[in-house]
């Protein structure tokens, strides 16, 4: 039988409500959080830029065991630090940020001829794309169009997708495509608009459509790697490479899918892509293993949850995507996405994830996970975590409900 409310329980409930309200009242306004986070990110990144200034080929990659880890432009992450500097310059147009943004962007230019990677969007659009957007430097246009042609060379029309990796994983794969590749389509959409050559758009749409059909499970989680039979053009293997298991939901893969289909909708207006992004967001935000601060564990099905590592990079990518997606959906979903994004930004901007000035190898965020099964870049700072975090902060600074103007 249902029990009547106890008289002494009512004050307790009221006290809990008042305590929660007081906690919110004492929170720093989100606009201040964003502004302070951007200012801190700029100072940390200026230290990073100065550290590598004398090495004309070096680009930041990570920091592990007390040692700086850098790469040259061939590493798939090479465009992120230049792109980060452009976002920081956009928010604070200091001459030193502009000079460093140009200097580090130039280090990536040779990749415009690279036909051996699917990651030219990461490499070139994050760097030269932001440079073109902010400076209208026409030299950037040639770099991006050349890069788009190089990326298009990896497209096989009989299969309908851009090949991700050239290796076959010991013969297990014929034509591997990873969910990450959705992130490189933005370069092709841009190239189609800029050049008038519709083939760039056709390739991007075909890739997005085939990925939507074959990468996603009924619950809208995504497989990491799908390999296609080169004769039938149909999937013959669905596996993970960086996640916990073939059937698990690797967190950063889910983030790539959310972000990629949000961009695909923006670029095409095709509501199928919007619905896909909304369903991926639903999977993420309603998942029972999503923590309350919305910084996910490295894999949603990792066996040791809640003792598993979190992945700040996945959290930052999701946050940036949700802020953009909030502008394409109804008011109810928009408010939900922005509430989640605010929670993520507050968490990432806290000492739990943001490093002390001069620490963490001069990276902004701590606690990302690159490739845990391979023992590579585990619980370390990563350059793409910083990039998408600052992108999210920049986007938040334009949203009134997140304290923006």
C-alpha positions in Angstrom: 0.0 0.0 0.0 1.3 3.5 -0.8 2.5 5.2 2.3 1.4 8.8 3.1 4.2 11.5 3.0 5.9 11.7 6.3 5.8 15.2 7.9 9.5 15.2 8.6 10.3 14.2 5.0 9.0 17.4 3.6 11.7 19.7 5.2 14.3 17.2 4.0 13.0 17.4 0.4 12.9 21.2 0.7 16.4 21.3 2.1 17.7 19.2 -0.9 16.0 21.5 -3.4 17.4 24.6 -1.7 20.9 23.0 -1.5 20.8 22.2 -5.2 19.6 25.7 -6.0 22.3 27.3 -3.8 24.9 25.1 -5.6 23.8 26.4 -8.9 23.6 29.9 -7.6 27.3 29.7 -6.6 28.4 28.3 -9.9 30.5 30.7 -12.0 28.5 31.9 -15.0 29.2 29.8 -18.0 30.2 32.8 -20.0 33.0 33.5 -17.5 34.0 29.8 -17.6 34.3 30.0 -21.4 36.2 33.3 -21.4 38.7 32.1 -18.8 39.2 28.8 -20.5 40.0 30.5 -23.8 42.4 32.8 -22.1 44.1 29.9 -20.3 44.2 27.9 -23.6 45.9 30.8 -25.4 48.7 31.1 -22.8 49.3 27.4 -22.7 49.4 27.1 -26.5 51.8 30.1 -26.9 54.2 28.2 -24.6 53.7 25.1 -26.9 54.3 27.2 -30.0 57.5 28.7 -28.6 58.8 25.3 -27.6 58.7 23.9 -31.2 59.4 27.2 -33.0 63.1 26.3 -33.9 62.2 22.9 -35.4 60.7 23.7 -38.8 59.1 20.3 -39.2 57.8 19.5 -35.7 54.2 19.5 -34.6 52.9 18.7 -31.2 51.4 15.2 -30.8 51.3 14.2 -27.1 53.2 14.1 -23.8 53.9 10.9 -22.1 56.2 9.7 -19.2 57.5 13.2 -18.8 58.6 13.5 -22.4 57.3 15.6 -25.3 56.0 13.6 -28.2 56.0 15.4 -31.6 55.5 14.4 -35.2 56.1 15.8 -38.7 53.3 16.6 -41.0 52.8 13.0 -42.1 51.1 12.1 -38.8 47.3 12.3 -39.2 47.0 14.8 -36.4 49.4 17.4 -38.0 46.6 19.9 -38.7 45.2 20.2 -35.2 47.7 22.5 -33.5 47.7 25.0 -36.4 43.9 24.9 -36.4 43.9 25.4 -32.6 46.1 28.5 -33.0 43.6 29.9 -35.6 40.7 29.4 -33.2 42.7 31.1 -30.4 43.5 34.0 -32.8 39.9 34.3 -33.8 39.0 34.8 -30.1 42.0 37.0 -29.2 43.6 38.6 -32.4 47.0 39.1 -31.0 49.9 39.4 -33.5 51.9 36.5 -31.8 49.0 34.1 -32.2 48.6 35.1 -35.9 52.3 34.7 -36.5 52.4 31.3 -34.9 49.2 30.1 -36.7 50.8 31.0 -40.0 54.1 29.4 -39.2 52.6 26.1 -38.0 50.1 26.0 -40.8 52.9 26.2 -43.4 54.5 23.1 -41.9 51.5 21.0 -43.1 51.3 22.3 -46.7 53.2 19.5 -48.3 50.4 17.1 -47.4 48.2 18.5 -50.1 49.9 16.0 -52.5 49.5 13.0 -50.1 47.4 10.3 -51.7 48.2 7.7 -49.1 45.9 8.9 -46.3 42.2 9.5 -45.9 42.9 12.1 -43.2 43.5 15.2 -45.4 40.5 16.8 -43.9 42.0 16.7 -40.5 45.4 17.8 -41.8 44.4 20.5 -44.2 40.9 21.7 -43.5 41.6 22.2 -39.8 44.7 24.2 -40.6 44.3 25.9 -44.0 40.5 25.9 -43.8 40.5 28.0 -40.7 43.3 30.1 -42.1 41.2 30.8 -45.2 38.1 31.5 -43.2 39.9 34.1 -41.0 42.3 35.7 -43.4 40.9 35.2 -46.9 44.4 34.3 -48.0 43.9 33.0 -51.5 47.0 30.9 -51.3 45.1 28.6 -48.9 42.5 28.0 -51.6 45.0 26.2 -53.8 46.3 24.1 -51.0 42.8 23.0 -50.1 41.7 22.2 -53.6 44.8 20.2 -54.3 44.3 18.3 -51.1 40.6 17.6 -52.0 41.8 16.1 -55.3 44.3 14.0 -53.4 41.7 12.8 -51.1 39.3 12.0 -54.0 41.9 9.8 -55.5 41.2 7.3 -52.7 37.5 7.0 -53.7 36.5 3.8 -55.6 33.3 4.4 -57.5 32.4 0.7 -57.7 32.4 0.5 -53.9 31.1 4.1 -53.3 33.5 4.9 -50.4 36.9 6.5 -49.7 39.4 3.9 -48.6 40.7 4.6 -45.1 43.8 2.4 -44.7 46.1 0.9 -47.3 47.1 -2.1 -45.1 44.8 -5.2 -44.8 45.4 -6.1 -41.1 47.2 -9.3 -41.9 44.8 -10.1 -44.8 41.6 -9.6 -42.7 40.5 -6.6 -44.7 40.1 -5.9 -48.5 38.8 -2.3 -48.5 38.7 -1.0 -44.9 36.7 2.1 -44.1 36.6 3.6 -40.6 34.0 5.8 -39.0 36.7 8.5 -38.5 36.6 9.1 -42.3 33.3 11.0 -41.9 35.3 13.8 -40.5 37.2 14.3 -43.7 34.2 14.9 -45.9 33.9 18.6 -44.9 36.9 19.3 -47.1 35.2 17.8 -50.1 31.9 19.7 -49.5 33.9 22.9 -49.4 35.8 22.0 -52.5 32.6 21.4 -54.4 31.3 24.8 -53.5 34.5 26.6 -54.1 35.4 25.0 -57.4 32.0 24.3 -58.9 33.1 20.7 -59.4 30.1 18.6 -58.3 32.2 15.4 -58.2 33.6 16.4 -54.8 30.2 16.6 -53.4 29.1 13.4 -55.1 32.0 11.5 -53.4 31.2 13.0 -50.0 27.5 12.1 -50.3 28.1 8.6 -51.5 30.6 8.0 -48.7 28.1 9.4 -46.1 25.3 7.3 -47.5 27.2 4.0 -47.5 28.6 4.6 -44.1 25.1 5.3 -42.7 23.9 2.1 -44.3 26.7 -0.3 -43.2 28.4 1.2 -40.2 25.5 1.6 -37.8 23.8 -0.9 -35.6 20.0 -0.7 -34.9 20.7 1.3 -31.7 22.8 3.8 -33.7 26.1 2.9 -32.2 28.8 2.5 -34.8 31.2 -0.1 -35.8 34.8 1.2 -36.0 36.0 -0.6 -39.1 33.9 -2.0 -42.0 35.8 -3.8 -44.7 34.2 -4.1 -48.1 34.6 -7.0 -50.6 36.2 -5.5 -53.7 34.1 -7.8 -56.0 30.6 -7.5 -54.4 31.1 -4.0 -52.9 29.4 -5.3 -49.7 30.8 -5.6 -46.2 32.6 -8.8 -45.4 34.0 -7.8 -42.0 32.8 -5.5 -39.2 35.5 -5.1 -36.5 37.1 -2.7 -34.1 40.7 -1.6 -34.1 40.8 0.9 -31.2 37.7 -0.1 -29.2 37.1 -2.9 -26.6 35.5 -5.4 -28.9 34.0 -5.8 -32.4 30.5 -5.3 -30.9 31.3 -2.5 -28.5 30.8 1.2 -28.8 34.2 2.9 -28.9 33.6 6.4 -27.6 35.6 8.4 -30.0 34.1 6.5 -32.9 30.6 7.5 -31.7 31.9 11.1 -31.4 33.2 11.0 -35.0 29.8 9.8 -36.2 27.9 12.5 -34.4 30.1 15.2 -35.6 30.3 13.9 -39.2 26.6 13.6 -39.8 26.0 17.0 -38.2 28.4 18.5 -40.8 26.8 16.4 -43.6 23.4 17.9 -42.7 24.9 21.4 -42.6 26.5 21.0 -46.0 23.6 19.3 -47.8 20.3 20.1 -46.0 19.4 16.4 -46.3 17.2 15.6 -43.3 18.3 12.0 -43.4 21.7 13.2 -42.1 20.0 15.3 -39.4 18.0 12.3 -38.2 21.1 10.2 -38.1 22.9 12.8 -36.0 19.9 13.1 -33.6 19.8 9.4 -33.2 23.5 9.1 -32.5 23.1 11.9 -29.9 20.2 10.0 -28.3 22.4 6.8 -28.1 25.2 8.8 -26.4 23.2 10.9 -24.0 20.8 8.1 -22.9 23.4 5.4 -22.6 23.5 3.9 -19.1 27.3 4.0 -19.0 27.5 7.7 -19.9 28.8 9.5 -16.8 26.9 12.3 -15.3 29.5 14.9 -16.5 29.2 13.5 -20.0 32.9 12.9 -20.5 32.7 9.3 -21.7 34.7 6.2 -20.8 37.0 5.3 -23.6 34.5 2.6 -24.7 30.9 2.4 -23.6 31.2 -1.4 -23.2 34.6 -1.5 -21.5 34.3 -4.2 -18.8 35.7 -2.3 -15.9 33.3 0.6 -15.8 33.2 2.7 -13.6 36.9 2.0 -13.1 37.8 2.5 -16.8 39.6 5.5 -18.2 37.7 8.5 -19.5 38.5 10.0 -22.9 38.6 13.8 -22.8 39.0 13.9 -26.6 35.7 12.1 -27.2 34.0 14.4 -24.7 35.4 17.5 -26.5 34.3 16.2 -30.0 30.8 15.4 -28.7 30.6 18.8 -27.0 31.5 20.7 -30.2 29.1 18.6 -32.3 26.2 19.1 -29.9 26.6 22.9 -29.9 26.4 22.9 -33.7 23.6 20.4 -33.8 21.6 22.4 -31.3 21.0 25.0 -34.0 19.3 22.5 -36.3 16.7 20.9 -34.1 13.6 21.8 -32.2 13.7 23.9 -29.0 13.4 20.9 -26.6 16.3 19.0 -28.2 18.3 22.2 -28.6 18.0 23.0 -24.9 19.0 19.5 -24.0 22.1 19.5 -26.2 23.2 22.9 -24.8 22.7 21.7 -21.2 24.9 18.7 -21.9 27.5 20.9 -23.6 27.6 23.3 -20.7 28.2 20.4 -18.3 31.0 19.1 -20.5 32.6 22.5 -20.8 32.5 23.1 -17.1 34.0 19.7 -16.5 36.8 20.0 -19.1 37.6 23.5 -17.9 38.0 22.3 -14.3 41.3 21.2 -12.7 40.1 17.6 -13.2 40.9 17.9 -16.9 42.6 21.3 -17.5 46.3 21.3 -16.8 48.1 23.9 -14.7 50.0 26.5 -16.7 53.3 25.1 -18.0 52.4 21.5 -17.0 51.2 18.6 -19.2 53.8 19.2 -21.8 52.0 22.5 -22.6 48.8 20.7 -23.7 45.5 22.1 -22.5 43.6 19.0 -21.5 44.7 15.9 -19.6 43.2 12.4 -19.7 42.6 11.3 -23.3 42.8 7.8 -24.7 44.2 7.2 -28.2 44.5 3.4 -28.8 44.2 1.5 -25.5 44.2 -2.0 -27.0 47.4 -1.2 -28.8 48.9 0.4 -25.6 49.4 3.7 -27.5 48.6 7.2 -26.1 46.7 6.0 -23.0 45.7 8.6 -20.4 47.7 11.3 -22.0 47.1 14.7 -23.6 46.3 14.6 -27.3 46.4 17.4 -29.8 43.0 16.7 -31.2 41.4 16.9 -27.7 42.7 20.4 -27.4 41.6 21.4 -30.9 37.9 20.2 -30.5 37.8 21.7 -26.9 38.8 25.1 -28.2 36.5 24.8 -31.1 33.7 24.0 -28.6 34.6 27.0 -26.5 34.6 29.2 -29.6 31.2 27.9 -30.6 29.9 28.4 -27.0 31.1 32.0 -27.0 28.5 32.7 -29.8 25.6 31.0 -28.0 23.6 33.3 -25.7 22.5 30.5 -23.3 26.2 29.6 -22.9 27.1 33.1 -22.0 28.0 34.2 -25.6 27.2 37.4 -27.3 
